[in-house]
C-alpha cells in the first residue's frame, strides 16, 4: 500500500475546499468528511475501492500536506486523471 503525499502552499480550509471540488469533478463519491480534522473517505462511483485523505497543516498557516491512504489493497482509484488534478 503506497501512501501518496504532497505539500500545497495554501491554508487547510482552501485545500479541503479544492479537494471537495476535485472529488466532484472526477465523479468520485465522498463517503464521509470531517472538515475540522481534515479527513475524507472517498470511493469510486461503483464503491469498489476507497481511500482516506488526511490533511495536515502541522502548525503552519501558509501550507498544508495532503496524505492519501488507499483502503483496498490491489484497487487503485487514484488514476491518471486524479494525479493530474492534484499534481501528485
GUZAVEX-503717 format. One record per residue: residue number from 1; z, y, x of N, C-alpha, C, CB in turn; residue in three letters. Coordinates in steps of 0.2 Angstrom, whole numbers, padded with zeros to 4 digits. Each point is the difference from the previous one (the first is absolute). Glycine has a CB too. Layout:
// residues N
<pt i="NUM" n_Z="Z" n_Y="Y" n_X="X" ca_Z="Z" ca_Y="Y" ca_X="X" c_Z="Z" c_Y="Y" c_X="X" cb_Z="Z" cb_Y="Y" cb_X="X" aa="Ala"/>
...
//
This chain:
// residues 88
<pt i="1" n_Z="0000" n_Y="-0006" n_X="0004" ca_Z="0000" ca_Y="0006" ca_X="-0004" c_Z="0000" c_Y="0006" c_X="0004" cb_Z="0006" cb_Y="-0006" cb_X="-0009" aa="Unk"/>
<pt i="2" n_Z="-0011" n_Y="0010" n_X="0009" ca_Z="-0001" ca_Y="0006" ca_X="0004" c_Z="0002" c_Y="0006" c_X="-0003" cb_Z="-0009" cb_Y="-0005" cb_X="0006" aa="Unk"/>
<pt i="3" n_Z="0014" n_Y="0009" n_X="-0004" ca_Z="0002" ca_Y="0006" ca_X="-0003" c_Z="-0004" c_Y="0005" c_X="0003" cb_Z="0012" cb_Y="-0004" cb_X="-0001" aa="Unk"/>
<pt i="4" n_Z="-0015" n_Y="0008" n_X="-0003" ca_Z="-0004" ca_Y="0006" ca_X="0002" c_Z="0005" c_Y="0006" c_X="-0001" cb_Z="-0011" cb_Y="-0005" cb_X="-0004" aa="Unk"/>
<pt i="5" n_Z="0010" n_Y="0010" n_X="0008" ca_Z="0004" ca_Y="0006" ca_X="0000" c_Z="-0004" c_Y="0006" c_X="0003" cb_Z="0011" cb_Y="-0006" cb_X="-0001" aa="Unk"/>
<pt i="6" n_Z="-0010" n_Y="0012" n_X="-0001" ca_Z="-0003" ca_Y="0006" ca_X="0002" c_Z="0004" c_Y="0006" c_X="-0002" cb_Z="-0011" cb_Y="-0005" cb_X="0000" aa="Unk"/>
<pt i="7" n_Z="0011" n_Y="0010" n_X="0005" ca_Z="0004" ca_Y="0006" ca_X="-0001" c_Z="-0005" c_Y="0005" c_X="-0003" cb_Z="0008" cb_Y="-0002" cb_X="0009" aa="Unk"/>
<pt i="8" n_Z="-0006" n_Y="0006" n_X="-0014" ca_Z="-0004" ca_Y="0005" ca_X="-0003" c_Z="0003" c_Y="0007" c_X="0001" cb_Z="-0005" cb_Y="-0008" cb_X="-0009" aa="Unk"/>
<pt i="9" n_Z="0002" n_Y="0013" n_X="0010" ca_Z="0003" ca_Y="0007" ca_X="0002" c_Z="0002" c_Y="0004" c_X="-0006" cb_Z="-0006" cb_Y="0000" cb_X="0010" aa="Unk"/>
<pt i="10" n_Z="0009" n_Y="-0004" n_X="-0015" ca_Z="0002" ca_Y="0004" ca_X="-0007" c_Z="0007" c_Y="-0003" c_X="-0002" cb_Z="-0013" cb_Y="0001" cb_X="-0003" aa="Unk"/>
<pt i="11" n_Z="0016" n_Y="0003" n_X="-0001" ca_Z="0006" ca_Y="-0002" ca_X="-0002" c_Z="0000" c_Y="-0005" c_X="-0005" cb_Z="0004" cb_Y="0011" cb_X="0001" aa="Unk"/>
<pt i="12" n_Z="0001" n_Y="-0015" n_X="-0002" ca_Z="0000" ca_Y="-0006" ca_X="-0004" c_Z="-0003" c_Y="0001" c_X="-0007" cb_Z="0010" cb_Y="-0004" cb_X="0006" aa="Unk"/>
<pt i="13" n_Z="-0008" n_Y="0009" n_X="-0010" ca_Z="-0002" ca_Y="0001" ca_X="-0007" c_Z="-0008" c_Y="0001" c_X="0000" cb_Z="0011" cb_Y="0005" cb_X="-0003" aa="Unk"/>
<pt i="14" n_Z="-0014" n_Y="-0002" n_X="0008" ca_Z="-0007" ca_Y="0000" ca_X="0000" c_Z="-0004" c_Y="-0006" c_X="0001" cb_Z="0001" cb_Y="0012" cb_X="0005" aa="Unk"/>
<pt i="15" n_Z="0002" n_Y="-0016" n_X="0000" ca_Z="-0002" ca_Y="-0007" ca_X="0002" c_Z="0000" c_Y="-0005" c_X="-0006" cb_Z="0003" cb_Y="0002" cb_X="0012" aa="Unk"/>
<pt i="16" n_Z="0003" n_Y="-0002" n_X="-0016" ca_Z="0000" ca_Y="-0004" ca_X="-0005" c_Z="-0004" c_Y="0002" c_X="-0006" cb_Z="0012" cb_Y="-0002" cb_X="0003" aa="Unk"/>
<pt i="17" n_Z="-0013" n_Y="0008" n_X="-0004" ca_Z="-0005" ca_Y="0002" ca_X="-0005" c_Z="-0007" c_Y="-0002" c_X="0002" cb_Z="0007" cb_Y="0010" cb_X="-0003" aa="Unk"/>
<pt i="18" n_Z="-0009" n_Y="-0009" n_X="0009" ca_Z="-0007" ca_Y="-0002" ca_X="0003" c_Z="0000" c_Y="-0008" c_X="-0001" cb_Z="-0001" cb_Y="0010" cb_X="0008" aa="Unk"/>
<pt i="19" n_Z="0006" n_Y="-0014" n_X="-0007" ca_Z="0000" ca_Y="-0007" ca_X="-0001" c_Z="-0001" c_Y="-0002" c_X="-0008" cb_Z="0007" cb_Y="-0001" cb_X="0010" aa="Unk"/>
<pt i="20" n_Z="-0004" n_Y="0005" n_X="-0014" ca_Z="-0001" ca_Y="-0001" ca_X="-0007" c_Z="-0008" c_Y="0001" c_X="-0002" cb_Z="0012" cb_Y="0003" cb_X="-0003" aa="Unk"/>
<pt i="21" n_Z="-0015" n_Y="0002" n_X="0006" ca_Z="-0007" ca_Y="0002" ca_X="-0002" c_Z="-0004" c_Y="-0006" c_X="0003" cb_Z="0003" cb_Y="0012" cb_X="0000" aa="Unk"/>
<pt i="22" n_Z="-0002" n_Y="-0014" n_X="0006" ca_Z="-0004" ca_Y="-0005" ca_X="0004" c_Z="0001" c_Y="-0007" c_X="-0004" cb_Z="0002" cb_Y="0006" cb_X="0011" aa="Unk"/>
<pt i="23" n_Z="0004" n_Y="-0008" n_X="-0013" ca_Z="0000" ca_Y="-0006" ca_X="-0004" c_Z="-0004" c_Y="0000" c_X="-0006" cb_Z="0012" cb_Y="-0001" cb_X="0005" aa="Unk"/>
<pt i="24" n_Z="-0012" n_Y="0007" n_X="-0009" ca_Z="-0004" ca_Y="0000" ca_X="-0006" c_Z="-0007" c_Y="0000" c_X="0002" cb_Z="0009" cb_Y="0007" cb_X="-0005" aa="Unk"/>
<pt i="25" n_Z="-0011" n_Y="-0003" n_X="0010" ca_Z="-0007" ca_Y="0000" ca_X="0002" c_Z="-0003" c_Y="-0006" c_X="0002" cb_Z="0002" cb_Y="0011" cb_X="0003" aa="Unk"/>
<pt i="26" n_Z="0002" n_Y="-0016" n_X="0000" ca_Z="-0002" ca_Y="-0006" ca_X="0003" c_Z="0000" c_Y="-0005" c_X="-0006" cb_Z="0004" cb_Y="0003" cb_X="0012" aa="Unk"/>
<pt i="27" n_Z="-0001" n_Y="-0002" n_X="-0018" ca_Z="0000" ca_Y="-0005" ca_X="-0005" c_Z="0006" c_Y="-0005" c_X="0001" cb_Z="-0012" cb_Y="0002" cb_X="-0002" aa="Unk"/>
<pt i="28" n_Z="0017" n_Y="0000" n_X="0006" ca_Z="0005" ca_Y="-0004" ca_X="0001" c_Z="0006" c_Y="0001" c_X="-0006" cb_Z="-0002" cb_Y="0000" cb_X="0013" aa="Unk"/>
<pt i="29" n_Z="0006" n_Y="-0005" n_X="-0013" ca_Z="0005" ca_Y="0001" ca_X="-0005" c_Z="0007" c_Y="0002" c_X="0003" cb_Z="-0006" cb_Y="-0009" cb_X="-0007" aa="Unk"/>
<pt i="30" n_Z="0009" n_Y="0014" n_X="0004" ca_Z="0007" ca_Y="0002" ca_X="0003" c_Z="0005" c_Y="-0004" c_X="-0004" cb_Z="-0004" cb_Y="0012" cb_X="0003" aa="Unk"/>
<pt i="31" n_Z="0007" n_Y="-0017" n_X="-0001" ca_Z="0005" ca_Y="-0004" ca_X="-0003" c_Z="0007" c_Y="0003" c_X="-0001" cb_Z="-0007" cb_Y="-0010" cb_X="0004" aa="Unk"/>
<pt i="32" n_Z="0009" n_Y="0013" n_X="0001" ca_Z="0006" ca_Y="0004" ca_X="0000" c_Z="0000" c_Y="0005" c_X="0005" cb_Z="0006" cb_Y="-0010" cb_X="-0004" aa="Unk"/>
<pt i="33" n_Z="-0001" n_Y="0015" n_X="0003" ca_Z="0000" ca_Y="0006" ca_X="0004" c_Z="0007" c_Y="0003" c_X="0000" cb_Z="-0012" cb_Y="0002" cb_X="-0002" aa="Unk"/>
<pt i="34" n_Z="0014" n_Y="0000" n_X="0008" ca_Z="0007" ca_Y="0004" ca_X="0001" c_Z="-0002" c_Y="0006" c_X="0004" cb_Z="0007" cb_Y="-0011" cb_X="-0001" aa="Unk"/>
<pt i="35" n_Z="-0009" n_Y="0016" n_X="-0002" ca_Z="-0002" ca_Y="0006" ca_X="0004" c_Z="0006" c_Y="0003" c_X="0004" cb_Z="-0009" cb_Y="0002" cb_X="-0008" aa="Unk"/>
<pt i="36" n_Z="0015" n_Y="-0003" n_X="0006" ca_Z="0006" ca_Y="0003" ca_X="0004" c_Z="0001" c_Y="-0004" c_X="0007" cb_Z="0005" cb_Y="0003" cb_X="-0011" aa="Unk"/>
<pt i="37" n_Z="-0006" n_Y="-0010" n_X="0010" ca_Z="0000" ca_Y="-0004" ca_X="0006" c_Z="-0006" c_Y="0000" c_X="0004" cb_Z="0009" cb_Y="-0007" cb_X="-0006" aa="Unk"/>
<pt i="38" n_Z="-0015" n_Y="0008" n_X="0003" ca_Z="-0006" ca_Y="0000" ca_X="0003" c_Z="-0003" c_Y="-0007" c_X="0000" cb_Z="0003" cb_Y="0010" cb_X="0006" aa="Unk"/>
<pt i="39" n_Z="-0002" n_Y="-0014" n_X="-0011" ca_Z="-0003" ca_Y="-0007" ca_X="0000" c_Z="-0004" c_Y="-0001" c_X="-0006" cb_Z="0010" cb_Y="-0004" cb_X="0006" aa="Unk"/>
<pt i="40" n_Z="-0016" n_Y="0000" n_X="-0005" ca_Z="-0004" ca_Y="-0002" ca_X="-0005" c_Z="-0002" c_Y="-0007" c_X="0001" cb_Z="-0005" cb_Y="0012" cb_X="0000" aa="Unk"/>
<pt i="41" n_Z="0004" n_Y="-0015" n_X="-0006" ca_Z="-0003" ca_Y="-0007" ca_X="0000" c_Z="-0006" c_Y="0000" c_X="-0003" cb_Z="0011" cb_Y="-0005" cb_X="-0001" aa="Unk"/>
<pt i="42" n_Z="-0016" n_Y="0003" n_X="0004" ca_Z="-0007" ca_Y="0001" ca_X="-0002" c_Z="-0004" c_Y="-0007" c_X="0000" cb_Z="0000" cb_Y="0012" cb_X="0005" aa="Unk"/>
<pt i="43" n_Z="-0004" n_Y="-0013" n_X="-0010" ca_Z="-0004" ca_Y="-0007" ca_X="0000" c_Z="-0007" c_Y="0002" c_X="-0002" cb_Z="0010" cb_Y="-0007" cb_X="-0004" aa="Unk"/>
<pt i="44" n_Z="-0014" n_Y="0002" n_X="0005" ca_Z="-0007" ca_Y="0001" ca_X="-0001" c_Z="-0001" c_Y="-0001" c_X="-0008" cb_Z="-0004" cb_Y="-0004" cb_X="0011" aa="Unk"/>
<pt i="45" n_Z="-0002" n_Y="0006" n_X="-0013" ca_Z="-0001" ca_Y="0000" ca_X="-0008" c_Z="0001" c_Y="-0006" c_X="-0003" cb_Z="-0008" cb_Y="0008" cb_X="0002" aa="Unk"/>
<pt i="46" n_Z="0007" n_Y="-0014" n_X="0001" ca_Z="0002" ca_Y="-0007" ca_X="-0003" c_Z="0007" c_Y="-0002" c_X="0001" cb_Z="-0012" cb_Y="-0003" cb_X="0002" aa="Unk"/>
<pt i="47" n_Z="0016" n_Y="0007" n_X="0002" ca_Z="0007" ca_Y="-0002" ca_X="0002" c_Z="0000" c_Y="-0007" c_X="0003" cb_Z="0004" cb_Y="0006" cb_X="-0010" aa="Unk"/>
<pt i="48" n_Z="-0009" n_Y="-0007" n_X="0015" ca_Z="0000" ca_Y="-0006" ca_X="0004" c_Z="0003" c_Y="0002" c_X="0007" cb_Z="-0010" cb_Y="-0004" cb_X="-0006" aa="Unk"/>
<pt i="49" n_Z="0011" n_Y="0010" n_X="0008" ca_Z="0003" ca_Y="0001" ca_X="0006" c_Z="0004" c_Y="0007" c_X="-0001" cb_Z="-0009" cb_Y="-0006" cb_X="0007" aa="Unk"/>
<pt i="50" n_Z="0014" n_Y="0007" n_X="-0002" ca_Z="0004" ca_Y="0006" ca_X="-0001" c_Z="0002" c_Y="0002" c_X="0007" cb_Z="0004" cb_Y="-0003" cb_X="-0012" aa="Unk"/>
<pt i="51" n_Z="-0001" n_Y="0009" n_X="0012" ca_Z="0003" ca_Y="0003" ca_X="0006" c_Z="0005" c_Y="0005" c_X="-0002" cb_Z="-0011" cb_Y="-0002" cb_X="0007" aa="Unk"/>
<pt i="52" n_Z="0015" n_Y="0003" n_X="-0002" ca_Z="0006" ca_Y="0005" ca_X="-0001" c_Z="-0002" c_Y="0006" c_X="0005" cb_Z="0009" cb_Y="-0008" cb_X="-0003" aa="Unk"/>
<pt i="53" n_Z="-0009" n_Y="0014" n_X="0001" ca_Z="-0001" ca_Y="0006" ca_X="0004" c_Z="0006" c_Y="0004" c_X="0000" cb_Z="-0012" cb_Y="0000" cb_X="-0003" aa="Unk"/>
<pt i="54" n_Z="0014" n_Y="0001" n_X="0009" ca_Z="0007" ca_Y="0004" ca_X="0001" c_Z="-0002" c_Y="0006" c_X="0005" cb_Z="0007" cb_Y="-0011" cb_X="-0001" aa="Unk"/>
<pt i="55" n_Z="-0004" n_Y="0017" n_X="-0002" ca_Z="-0001" ca_Y="0006" ca_X="0004" c_Z="0007" c_Y="0001" c_X="0004" cb_Z="-0008" cb_Y="0005" cb_X="-0009" aa="Unk"/>
<pt i="56" n_Z="0007" n_Y="-0002" n_X="0015" ca_Z="0006" ca_Y="0001" ca_X="0004" c_Z="-0001" c_Y="0007" c_X="0003" cb_Z="0002" cb_Y="-0012" cb_X="0002" aa="Unk"/>
<pt i="57" n_Z="0002" n_Y="0017" n_X="-0004" ca_Z="-0001" ca_Y="0007" ca_X="0003" c_Z="0005" c_Y="0000" c_X="0007" cb_Z="-0003" cb_Y="0005" cb_X="-0012" aa="Unk"/>
<pt i="58" n_Z="0007" n_Y="-0010" n_X="0012" ca_Z="0005" ca_Y="0000" ca_X="0006" c_Z="0003" c_Y="0006" c_X="0003" cb_Z="-0007" cb_Y="-0009" cb_X="0003" aa="Unk"/>
<pt i="59" n_Z="0009" n_Y="0013" n_X="-0008" ca_Z="0003" ca_Y="0007" ca_X="0001" c_Z="-0005" c_Y="0005" c_X="0002" cb_Z="0009" cb_Y="-0006" cb_X="0004" aa="Unk"/>
<pt i="60" n_Z="-0015" n_Y="0005" n_X="-0005" ca_Z="-0005" ca_Y="0005" ca_X="0001" c_Z="-0002" c_Y="0003" c_X="-0006" cb_Z="-0005" cb_Y="-0006" cb_X="0010" aa="Unk"/>
<pt i="61" n_Z="0004" n_Y="0013" n_X="-0010" ca_Z="-0003" ca_Y="0003" ca_X="-0007" c_Z="-0007" c_Y="0001" c_X="0001" cb_Z="0011" cb_Y="0005" cb_X="-0002" aa="Unk"/>
<pt i="62" n_Z="-0014" n_Y="-0006" n_X="0008" ca_Z="-0007" ca_Y="0002" ca_X="0001" c_Z="-0005" c_Y="-0006" c_X="0001" cb_Z="0004" cb_Y="0011" cb_X="0004" aa="Unk"/>
<pt i="63" n_Z="-0001" n_Y="-0017" n_X="-0005" ca_Z="-0004" ca_Y="-0006" ca_X="0001" c_Z="0003" c_Y="-0006" c_X="-0003" cb_Z="-0005" cb_Y="0004" cb_X="0010" aa="Unk"/>
<pt i="64" n_Z="0001" n_Y="-0009" n_X="-0012" ca_Z="0002" ca_Y="-0006" ca_X="-0004" c_Z="-0003" c_Y="-0006" c_X="0003" cb_Z="0002" cb_Y="0007" cb_X="-0011" aa="Unk"/>
<pt i="65" n_Z="0001" n_Y="-0012" n_X="0012" ca_Z="-0003" ca_Y="-0007" ca_X="0002" c_Z="0000" c_Y="-0004" c_X="-0006" cb_Z="0005" cb_Y="0001" cb_X="0011" aa="Unk"/>
<pt i="66" n_Z="-0011" n_Y="-0004" n_X="-0012" ca_Z="-0002" ca_Y="-0005" ca_X="-0005" c_Z="0000" c_Y="-0007" c_X="0003" cb_Z="-0006" cb_Y="0009" cb_X="-0007" aa="Unk"/>
<pt i="67" n_Z="0010" n_Y="-0013" n_X="0004" ca_Z="0000" ca_Y="-0007" ca_X="0002" c_Z="-0003" c_Y="-0004" c_X="-0006" cb_Z="0010" cb_Y="0001" cb_X="0008" aa="Unk"/>
<pt i="68" n_Z="-0015" n_Y="-0006" n_X="-0007" ca_Z="-0002" ca_Y="-0004" ca_X="-0005" c_Z="0001" c_Y="-0008" c_X="0002" cb_Z="-0009" cb_Y="0009" cb_X="-0002" aa="Unk"/>
<pt i="69" n_Z="0013" n_Y="-0012" n_X="-0002" ca_Z="0002" ca_Y="-0007" ca_X="0001" c_Z="-0003" c_Y="-0004" c_X="-0006" cb_Z="0011" cb_Y="0004" cb_X="0005" aa="Unk"/>
<pt i="70" n_Z="-0016" n_Y="-0009" n_X="-0003" ca_Z="-0003" ca_Y="-0004" ca_X="-0004" c_Z="0006" c_Y="-0005" c_X="-0003" cb_Z="-0012" cb_Y="0001" cb_X="0006" aa="Unk"/>
<pt i="71" n_Z="0012" n_Y="-0002" n_X="-0012" ca_Z="0004" ca_Y="-0005" ca_X="-0003" c_Z="-0002" c_Y="-0007" c_X="0000" cb_Z="0004" cb_Y="0009" cb_X="-0007" aa="Unk"/>
<pt i="72" n_Z="-0011" n_Y="-0010" n_X="0006" ca_Z="-0003" ca_Y="-0007" ca_X="-0001" c_Z="-0003" c_Y="-0001" c_X="0007" cb_Z="-0001" cb_Y="0001" cb_X="-0013" aa="Unk"/>
<pt i="73" n_Z="0003" n_Y="-0006" n_X="0017" ca_Z="-0003" ca_Y="-0002" ca_X="0006" c_Z="-0007" c_Y="-0003" c_X="-0002" cb_Z="0011" cb_Y="-0002" cb_X="0006" aa="Unk"/>
<pt i="74" n_Z="-0016" n_Y="0003" n_X="-0002" ca_Z="-0006" ca_Y="-0002" ca_X="-0002" c_Z="-0005" c_Y="0004" c_X="-0005" cb_Z="0005" cb_Y="-0011" cb_X="0003" aa="Unk"/>
<pt i="75" n_Z="-0001" n_Y="0015" n_X="-0006" ca_Z="-0004" ca_Y="0005" ca_X="-0005" c_Z="0000" c_Y="0007" c_X="0003" cb_Z="0003" cb_Y="-0008" cb_X="-0010" aa="Unk"/>
<pt i="76" n_Z="-0009" n_Y="0011" n_X="0011" ca_Z="0000" ca_Y="0007" ca_X="0003" c_Z="-0003" c_Y="0004" c_X="-0005" cb_Z="-0001" cb_Y="-0004" cb_X="0012" aa="Unk"/>
<pt i="77" n_Z="0005" n_Y="0008" n_X="-0015" ca_Z="-0003" ca_Y="0005" ca_X="-0005" c_Z="-0001" c_Y="0007" c_X="0003" cb_Z="0006" cb_Y="-0006" cb_X="-0009" aa="Unk"/>
<pt i="78" n_Z="-0004" n_Y="0006" n_X="0016" ca_Z="-0002" ca_Y="0006" ca_X="0003" c_Z="-0007" c_Y="-0001" c_X="0003" cb_Z="0012" cb_Y="0003" cb_X="0003" aa="Unk"/>
<pt i="79" n_Z="-0017" n_Y="-0001" n_X="-0007" ca_Z="-0007" ca_Y="-0001" ca_X="0002" c_Z="-0003" c_Y="0006" c_X="0004" cb_Z="-0001" cb_Y="-0008" cb_X="-0010" aa="Unk"/>
<pt i="80" n_Z="-0005" n_Y="0007" n_X="0012" ca_Z="-0003" ca_Y="0006" ca_X="0003" c_Z="0000" c_Y="0006" c_X="-0003" cb_Z="-0007" cb_Y="-0008" cb_X="0005" aa="Unk"/>
<pt i="81" n_Z="0006" n_Y="0009" n_X="-0012" ca_Z="0001" ca_Y="0006" ca_X="-0003" c_Z="0007" c_Y="0003" c_X="0001" cb_Z="-0009" cb_Y="-0004" cb_X="-0009" aa="Unk"/>
<pt i="82" n_Z="0014" n_Y="0000" n_X="0008" ca_Z="0007" ca_Y="0003" ca_X="0001" c_Z="0001" c_Y="0002" c_X="0007" cb_Z="0004" cb_Y="-0007" cb_X="-0009" aa="Unk"/>
<pt i="83" n_Z="-0007" n_Y="0004" n_X="0014" ca_Z="0001" ca_Y="0002" ca_X="0007" c_Z="-0003" c_Y="0006" c_X="0001" cb_Z="0000" cb_Y="-0012" cb_X="0004" aa="Unk"/>
<pt i="84" n_Z="-0006" n_Y="0013" n_X="-0007" ca_Z="-0004" ca_Y="0007" ca_X="0001" c_Z="0004" c_Y="0005" c_X="-0003" cb_Z="-0011" cb_Y="-0006" cb_X="0000" aa="Unk"/>
<pt i="85" n_Z="0014" n_Y="0005" n_X="-0006" ca_Z="0003" ca_Y="0006" ca_X="-0004" c_Z="0007" c_Y="0002" c_X="0004" cb_Z="-0005" cb_Y="-0005" cb_X="-0011" aa="Unk"/>
<pt i="86" n_Z="0008" n_Y="0000" n_X="0013" ca_Z="0007" ca_Y="0001" ca_X="0004" c_Z="-0001" c_Y="0001" c_X="0007" cb_Z="0005" cb_Y="-0007" cb_X="-0009" aa="Unk"/>
<pt i="87" n_Z="-0011" n_Y="0006" n_X="0012" ca_Z="-0002" ca_Y="0000" ca_X="0007" c_Z="0005" c_Y="-0004" c_X="0004" cb_Z="-0004" cb_Y="0012" cb_X="-0002" aa="Unk"/>
<pt i="88" n_Z="0005" n_Y="-0018" n_X="0000" ca_Z="0004" ca_Y="-0005" ca_X="0003" c_Z="-0003" c_Y="-0004" c_X="0005" cb_Z="0007" cb_Y="0000" cb_X="-0010" aa="Unk"/>
//
